[in-house]
Amino acid sequence: MFQLERLDKILTFVNEHKKANTAELSEIFDVSPVTIRRDIEKLSADGLLIKTHGGAMASESTNLHDIPFASRLVQNLSAKKAIAKAAAALIRDGDTIILDSGSTTLEIARNITQQQITVVTNDIRIAIELFSKPNITVRVPGGTLQDTVYVLIDGNTNRYFSMLHVNKTFLSCDAVDSAFGVSNRSYDQGLIKQRLIAAADEVILTADSSKFNKKAFSSICGLDEINTLVTNRIPADIQQECSRHGVHVINTDTPEDGDAKALEDMTSP
């Protein structure tokens, strides 16, 4: 097992059990206690868990592992709706696209009106949203379904996406940093996202303003691998880095959640 994979699994275990000691982690992952202590120190230094005497405990305030879909769905909803509408407008008739898993990409699916579109996704919610639309052909890879987030992920999923070529990938993420680039809470999902990027002629990143100037556990790519960023509000350092790499930025400048009237005015025909 590679170190990054072990770190991801340790973080998962600690978050699920709230705490763990070095001896049990050493036995579970079949490595020495010294190795486990080093892993804990790294995760603690990154703010992903709290190092304790003889082990570690979950850091509730900085839990960077998967958030249940139902929770993500309502976070920054007005911004996500505006971002999704702008992103969906980039689709052209006849396109074959990948929709990454996520609440914003689900909103993109709801905004697709173009004709003869093929959508590939490993997000079950997106597939269900699209399957009855006559203008869209839906393709879903094999894989193991992750509960609470409704995403198919395993080696089969990875291999499937590595064999594809599409016009556009609509990518989601958990964090964007001007130096660290685009990152995600889950190591396994991060690997899949790298395949989604490699498959596409054009990569369109969708990220609301809450994702900026943050780093998550697993690196996905640098901003130089993104063609277009669709967001509601962008800090100056991210804008500068995008300009340096020729990334086209679409800024919807959405009002904060709760300003329903302003949102209605902005999204009405």
N, C-alpha and C positions, 0 to 999 in steps of 0.2 A: 504494500500500500504506500503510495506517495505521501509526502508530508502534508501537502495541501489537502488531500482527501482525508487524511487522518485528522487534521485540524477541524475540518468541516464536520466530521462525525463526532469528534469530542464536543464541539460546540452544540451540536444537536442533542447529544446525550445530556449535557449539563443543563441546557435549557428545558428539556423535557422532565428531568428529575430534580431540577432546582439546585442540586448540589451533587458533588462526587468527590471521592478521595483518590489520591494518587494510586494506591494499591489496586483498587477495582478498575480504574482506567487502564492501568498497565496490563492487567489480566485480560480485559475485554479486547484490547487492541494488539495484544501480544508483542509489546515492546517493553523496554526497561523502564523502571520508575524515573531514572534520570531523563530519559527521552520525554516522558509524560510531563515532568516538571518544566522542561524547556518549552514544550508545546503550550503549557498553561501560562508560562511567562510571556510568550509571544501573544497569545490571545488576550491576556490581561493588558499588555502594553498597547494593543490595538483598541482597547476599551470594549472588547466583546464579552468578557466575563470578569469576575472578581477573584483574584488569587487569595486563597485562605491558607491557614496553617494545615498542611497535609492534603491540600486539594484545591477545589474551586467551587464557586457558586454562581448562579445565573445573575446577570446584571439586568434587572427589569427595565431600567431606563434606557439601556443601549442594546437591547436584544436585536441583533441584526440578522436573525434568521427569518424564515418565511412567515409573513403575516397572513392569517386566514383571508381568503378572497372576500368574504362578507365585510371584513373590516376595511380592506383596501378600496372596496367599491365606493364607499362613502367619503373617503378622504379627498379633500380638494376637488369635489365633484364638479363644480362650475368651471374650474380651470381645465379639467380633463375633457369636459364636453366641448369646450371651445377649441382645445388642441386637436381633439379627434376630428372635429368638423373641418379644420384647416388641413389636417393630414390627409383625410379622405379625398379632399379636392385634388390631391396630387396624383390620384389613380387615373389611368386612361383606359378607355374601352379596349378590351382584348388583353389587358395586363394579366400576367401570372404573378401573384404576390405571396409573401409570407407575412402572416400576422403573428408576432411573438405573443406569448402569454401575458396577460395583465388586464387591469381594469380600463386603462386608456385605450388599449388595442381592441377591447370589447366594444368601446364606444365608437372606434373607427369602423368596426364591422357594421354597426347600426346605421352608419352614414354612407355606406356604399350604395350608390345608385347607378354606377356605370354598368355597361353591358358586356357580356361574355367575359366575365372575370373568373379566374381560377384562384382560389385561396387555399394555401397550405398552412395548417396550424396544428400545434400540439396542445392547444387549450380547448378543453371539452366545451366550456361555456361558449366560446366563439363558434365552434362547429355547430352547436345546437342553434345558436342565433341565426346562422346562415343557411342551414340545410334546406329550408323550404323556399328559399328565394330563387326564382327561375333564372335570374340573370347571373347566378353564381354557382360554380362547381367547387365543392369542398373536398379537400384531400386531407386525411389525418394519418400520421405515422403510427406504427406500433409502439408499445412501451408500457411501462408500469405507471398506473395512475396514482399520483400523490394526493392523498386526502387533504382536505381543507383548501387547497389551491387549484384543484381540478386540472392538473397539468400532467401530460404523459412524458416520462423521462426514464430512460435507461440506455444501454448500449445500442439497442435496436433503433431508438429514436435518433441517436447521434449518427448512426450509419445512414439512416434514411435521408437526413438533411444534408449529409456530406455528398450525396449523389445528385443533388438538385441544382438546377439553374433557374433563376426567376428574374423578373424585371426589377422588382422592388421588395425589400424587407423593411417592415415597420417594426422597429426595435423598441423594447421597453427596458427600464433599468431601475435600480434602487438609489443610485448615487452618481453624480458627475462632479469631477474635480479637475481644475485646469492642468494640474501636473499628473495626477494619478489616472485621469481619464474616466471612462465609463466602467462602473462596477455593480456587483449584485450581491445580495445576501447569501445566496446558495451557490456553492461550488459546482454542483451538478448542472444547475440551470445556466451557470456561466459558460460551461463547456458547450451546451446546446446553442446558446446565443452566438458563440464564436462561429459555429457552423452556419447559422442563419446569415451572418455577415458575409461569409465566404461564398454563399450561394447566390448573392444578388449583384446585379449591375449597379443598383443604387440603394444605399442604406439611409433610411430616414429614422432618426431617433426622436421619440416623443418623451418629453420630460417636463413635468410642472416645476414651478420654482422651488418647491420644498426639497427637490433632489440635489440642488446645486451646493457646491462647496462642502461636499460630504464624500467620504470613502466608505464603501461596503467591503465585505470580506473577500470577494472574488473578483479579480480584474477581468474585464471583458475585452476592452480595446482602448486605444488612444483616440482622441478626438480627430486625428488625421485619417481615421478609417470611416468617418461619418461624412456623408454628402450633404444632408440637410438635418437641421435641428428645429423641431417645432415645439415651442414653449409658450407660456403665458407671461413670463417675466424673467429676464436674464441678467445676472450680475456682470459688472464691467470686465472682470478678469476672464470669465468664461467667454464673453463676447470677443475679447481681444484674441484669445486662443483660437476661437472659431475663425476669425478673420485671418489669422496667420496661416491656417491650414486650408483656407478656401471653403469653409463650411457655410452653406447658405442657411441663414437663421430666419425663421418665420416666428414672429412674436405677436401673439394674440392680445397681449396686455389685458388679460381678464381681470375683472374686479374680484375682490376676496369673496369667499363663500359667505352667504348671508345677504349679499347685495343682489337680491333676486331681480329687482326692477332693472338694474343696469345690465344684468346678464340677458334678460328678456329683450331689451332694446338692442343689444349687440347682435343677438342670434336670430332676431326676427327677419323675415324676408324684406 
